[in-house]
């Protein structure tokens, strides 16, 4: 049975308290973020996961080693020709050393054998690279513009017995080897089975070739080996014309154009 003393409706104050509680619950929702879907990690759990996962190590950056420094005053072309120092000592001990090794000749009608020799003091003093000098000389002689143009002749290098010898020596030693010719150590020569080159010119070349020391070196190898092959000197063709390789270009071009090759 209902309590006759209970009021039929809740008091007005109770209704006001219930309404305030309901409004407080709605105010707890934010319009700036939607509720996270079911199963999504909470911000706390995401922070915890990221703090425990180590970052992968950075890949090492590859480095290119720096090229070796060139000797003072020299270019790469000088080094490729066997020149390791711009210094030119006047005198050496006179002892010649055969550069070891061999290289075959390109196919041709006739193969000539060549032995390369360098004065010992130039090698042991670190002034000349014998292998580079020998490779430069052989490449010059077997160049298509050289004495073997058209496949007539080619040159094979050997460190044994050979038809031809190519020698690089100090000025005083080269002058002694060239006697009775008078070279003063500044000119190269042919004597017997030897083409004798002076380091004075191998290092410095001549002014008429300008900065093209490689061209002059190709010339002096071609010229002196040309004597070994039986060719004599040729005259200056005149101003503005290409000098023949058997002209004495080292003594000056007098207006002729420099030319290292027998068959340019």
Residue pairs with C-beta under 8 A, 6 or more apart in sequence:
36 42
41 49
70 76
70 78
70 79
71 78
71 79
71 84
71 85
71 86
72 86
73 86
74 83
74 84
74 85
74 86
75 213
77 213
77 214
78 203
78 213
79 129
79 132
80 132
80 136
80 214
81 132
81 133
81 136
81 202
81 213
81 214
81 217
82 128
82 129
82 130
82 131
82 132
82 133
82 134
82 136
82 168
82 202
83 127
83 128
83 129
83 202
83 203
84 126
84 127
84 128
84 129
85 126
85 127
85 203
86 203
87 127
88 170
88 171
88 199
88 200
88 203
88 204
89 121
89 125
89 127
89 170
90 170
90 171
90 172
90 185
91 170
91 171
91 172
91 173
92 119
92 120
92 121
92 122
92 169
92 170
92 172
92 173
93 119
93 120
93 121
94 119
94 169
94 173
94 176
95 119
95 120
95 121
96 117
96 118
96 119
96 120
96 167
96 169
97 117
97 118
97 119
97 120
97 123
97 130
98 115
98 116
98 117
98 159
99 116
99 117
99 118
99 130
99 131
99 133
99 134
99 159
100 159
101 131
101 134
101 157
101 159
102 156
102 157
102 158
102 159
103 135
103 138
103 156
103 157
104 156
105 111
105 112
105 142
105 154
105 155
105 156
106 142
106 148
106 154
107 151
107 154
108 148
108 151
108 152
108 153
108 154
109 151
109 152
109 153
110 152
110 153
110 154
111 153
111 154
111 155
111 156
112 153
112 154
112 155
112 156
112 163
112 164
112 229
113 155
113 156
113 157
113 158
113 161
113 162
113 163
113 164
114 137
114 138
114 141
114 155
114 156
114 157
114 158
114 162
114 163
114 164
114 165
114 166
114 225
115 157
115 158
115 159
115 160
115 161
115 162
115 164
115 165
115 166
116 130
116 133
116 134
116 137
116 138
116 157
116 165
116 166
116 167
116 168
117 165
117 166
117 167
117 168
118 128
118 130
118 133
118 167
118 168
118 169
119 167
119 168
119 169
119 170
119 173
121 127
121 170
122 128
122 168
122 169
122 170
122 199
123 130
127 199
128 168
128 199
133 168
134 157
136 217
136 221
137 166
137 221
138 155
138 157
140 146
140 217
140 218
140 221
140 222
140 260
141 147
141 148
141 155
141 221
141 222
141 225
142 148
142 154
142 155
143 218
143 261
144 263
145 260
145 261
145 262
145 263
145 264
146 222
146 261
146 262
146 263
147 153
147 222
147 225
147 226
147 229
147 262
147 263
148 154
148 155
149 262
149 263
150 263
153 229
155 164
163 193
164 193
164 195
164 225
164 228
165 193
165 194
165 195
166 194
166 195
166 197
166 221
166 224
166 225
167 174
167 177
167 194
167 195
167 196
167 197
168 197
168 199
168 202
169 177
169 196
169 197
169 198
169 199
170 185
170 198
170 199
171 184
171 185
171 186
171 198
171 199
171 200
172 185
174 183
174 185
174 188
174 189
174 196
174 197
174 198
174 199
174 200
175 182
175 183
175 184
175 185
175 198
177 189
177 191
177 194
177 196
178 187
178 188
178 189
178 191
178 196
181 189
181 191
183 189
183 198
185 198
185 200
186 198
186 200
186 201
187 198
187 201
187 250
187 251
188 195
188 196
188 197
188 198
188 201
188 220
188 223
188 224
188 250
189 195
189 196
189 224
190 196
190 224
190 227
190 228
193 228
195 221
195 224
195 225
195 227
195 228
196 224
197 220
197 221
197 224
201 216
201 220
201 250
202 217
202 220
204 213
205 212
205 213
205 216
205 217
206 216
206 249
206 250
206 252
208 249
208 252
208 253
208 258
209 215
209 216
209 219
209 258
212 258
215 258
215 260
216 258
216 260
218 260
218 261
219 245
219 249
219 258
219 259
219 260
220 250
222 245
222 260
222 261
222 262
223 245
223 246
223 249
226 245
226 246
226 262
231 246
232 246
233 246
233 247
233 248
234 244
234 246
234 247
235 247
236 243
236 247
236 253
236 254
236 256
237 243
237 244
237 247
237 256
238 255
238 256
239 254
239 255
239 256
240 255
240 256
240 257
241 256
241 257
242 256
242 257
242 259
242 264
243 249
243 253
243 256
243 257
243 258
243 259
244 259
245 259
245 260
245 261
245 262
246 262
247 256
249 256
249 258
249 259
